[in-house]
């Protein structure tokens, strides 16, 4: 049976990483609270994030335009690296993955620094521009980490 799936992915119990969604084929529509019945070929790949049945609990089952929509509580990974692997796996299975704003997490900082360093090495920016941008980025990261959430 074809269903739509909504699946949050966490890099830790307190850090949301992103959200997978899309259409997949499963044997039967699960009930709320049940373990999600992953396609057998997905399980054959033995991804670590599917090993614990508690990781795949169904939070709700609704219907939209005649098709079941199954939402899961989410997969909680052990690290940002494992969450990236999970996202890549889900995308390889045909799901869309929306990675949340991770600009100021360890991955975002490392990737931004790598891009800046690559630009410097390739001559796209000068040493002075490199230093200025790195400092601006460092200042923004400190502001982000110390900012208080806004009331909405």
C-alpha positions in Angstrom: 0.0 0.0 0.0 1.3 3.5 -0.9 1.4 5.9 2.0 2.8 9.4 2.8 5.2 9.4 5.7 6.4 12.2 7.9 9.5 11.5 9.9 11.5 13.8 12.1 15.2 13.0 12.7 17.2 14.1 15.7 20.9 14.4 16.2 20.4 13.8 19.9 17.4 13.7 22.3 17.4 17.5 22.5 18.6 18.5 19.0 16.3 18.3 16.0 18.3 17.7 12.8 15.6 17.6 10.0 12.5 16.0 8.6 11.9 13.4 6.0 8.7 13.1 4.0 7.4 11.4 0.9 5.6 8.4 -0.5 6.6 4.8 0.2 5.2 1.4 -0.3 4.5 -0.7 2.9 2.7 -4.0 3.5 -0.1 -2.5 5.7 -1.0 0.8 7.3 0.1 0.7 11.0 -2.0 1.8 13.9 -1.1 4.6 16.3 1.5 3.5 18.8 2.7 0.5 16.7 6.2 0.1 15.3 6.4 1.3 11.8 6.6 -1.5 9.2 9.6 -0.4 7.2 10.0 -1.9 3.7 12.0 -5.1 3.9 14.7 -3.8 1.5 15.3 -0.9 3.9 15.8 -3.2 6.8 18.1 -5.5 4.8 20.5 -2.6 4.7 20.6 -2.8 8.5 20.9 0.9 9.3 21.7 1.4 13.0 18.9 3.9 13.4 16.2 1.3 12.7 17.7 -1.3 15.1 15.6 -0.1 18.1 11.9 -0.7 17.5 11.2 2.3 19.8 12.8 4.5 17.2 10.0 3.8 14.8 6.8 4.4 16.8 3.8 5.7 14.9 2.5 9.0 16.4 -0.6 9.4 14.2 -2.3 8.0 11.1 -4.6 10.3 9.1 -5.9 10.4 5.6 -5.4 13.0 3.0 -7.2 12.8 -0.4 -7.8 9.1 0.1 -4.2 8.2 1.0 -2.9 7.3 4.5 -0.5 9.8 6.0 1.6 8.2 8.7 3.6 10.4 11.2 6.3 8.9 13.4 7.6 10.3 16.7 11.1 10.4 15.1 14.4 8.7 14.9 16.9 9.9 17.6 20.5 9.4 16.4 23.6 9.3 18.5 25.3 12.2 16.8 25.0 14.8 14.0 27.2 12.5 11.9 24.7 9.6 12.3 21.8 11.9 11.7 23.5 13.0 8.4 23.9 9.3 7.5 20.2 8.7 8.3 19.2 11.6 6.2 21.3 10.3 3.3 19.8 6.9 3.6 16.2 8.2 3.6 17.0 10.4 0.6 18.5 7.3 -1.2 15.2 5.5 -0.6 13.3 8.3 -2.4 12.2 10.5 0.5 12.7 14.3 0.6 14.8 15.5 3.5 14.6 19.0 4.9 17.7 19.7 7.0 16.9 22.2 9.7 19.1 25.3 10.1 22.3 23.9 11.4 24.5 26.8 10.4 25.8 27.4 13.9 26.1 23.7 15.0 29.4 21.8 14.8 28.7 20.7 11.2 27.7 24.2 10.0 30.8 25.8 11.5 33.1 23.2 10.1 31.6 23.4 6.6 31.7 27.2 6.6 35.3 27.2 7.7 36.1 24.7 5.0 34.4 26.8 2.3 36.3 29.9 3.4 39.6 28.0 3.4 38.9 26.6 0.0 38.1 30.1 -1.3 41.4 31.4 0.1 43.4 28.6 -1.4 41.8 29.0 -4.8 42.5 32.7 -4.8 38.8 33.8 -4.8 39.4 35.8 -1.6 42.5 37.5 -0.2 44.0 36.8 3.2 42.5 40.0 4.5 39.0 39.1 3.3 39.4 35.6 4.7 40.3 37.0 8.2 37.5 39.5 8.1 34.8 36.9 7.2 36.1 34.4 9.8 35.9 37.1 12.5 32.4 38.1 11.4 31.4 34.4 11.4 32.9 33.9 14.9 31.1 37.0 16.2 27.8 35.8 14.7 28.2 32.3 16.3 28.8 33.8 19.7 25.7 36.0 19.3 23.7 33.0 18.2 24.8 30.9 21.2 24.1 33.6 23.7 20.8 34.9 22.2 17.6 34.5 24.2 14.6 33.0 22.5 12.0 35.6 21.4 8.5 35.3 22.9 5.9 34.7 20.3 
